[in-house]
Amino acid sequence: MLQKAIPLLPSDNLRATVDFYETRLQFTGTNMGNYAILRSGKAELHFYLVDKKDLHTAACIICTDNLEDLYTNFAARDMLYPKGKIEELSSGKKEFWIQDNNGNRVKFVRQSN
């Protein structure tokens, strides 16, 4: 049985990526030279080092129980991508996006109860 999925995202500068996630998103990071792990609560993101010329972007989803608080925090720091508001989808989900320093997009989602 599957237990957990962890996104593996590209970075052309792991030091800058760890700094971005620690200072802007309050994650805790571990930089291992060509690989980094960032954690916040139960969320975990892994990054691998690529040459800038080989950098491609990716996306991932983080589920949360405090979507509105995160949105307010990130909006105040001009981190929303694209600029906008929380979207309420017909499925009952709410979501918003940010973009990291590598161009990767992170979608924050709260499921309806």
Stockholm file with secondary structure:
# STOCKHOLM 1.0

chainA/1-113         MLQKAIPLLPSDNLRATVDFYETRLQFTGTNMGNYAILRSGKAELHFYLVDKKDLHTAACIICTDNLEDLYTNFAARDMLYPKGKIEELSSGKKEFWIQDNNGNRVKFVRQSN
#=GR chainA/1-113 SS CCCCCCCEEEESCHHHHHHHHHHHHCCEEEECSSEEEEEETTEEEEEEECCGGGCCCCEEEEECSCHHHHHHHHHHTTCBSSSCCCEECTTSCEEEEEECTTSCEEEEEECCC
#=GC SS_cons         CCCCCCCEEEESCHHHHHHHHHHHHCCEEEECSSEEEEEETTEEEEEEECCGGGCCCCEEEEECSCHHHHHHHHHHTTCBSSSCCCEECTTSCEEEEEECTTSCEEEEEECCC
//
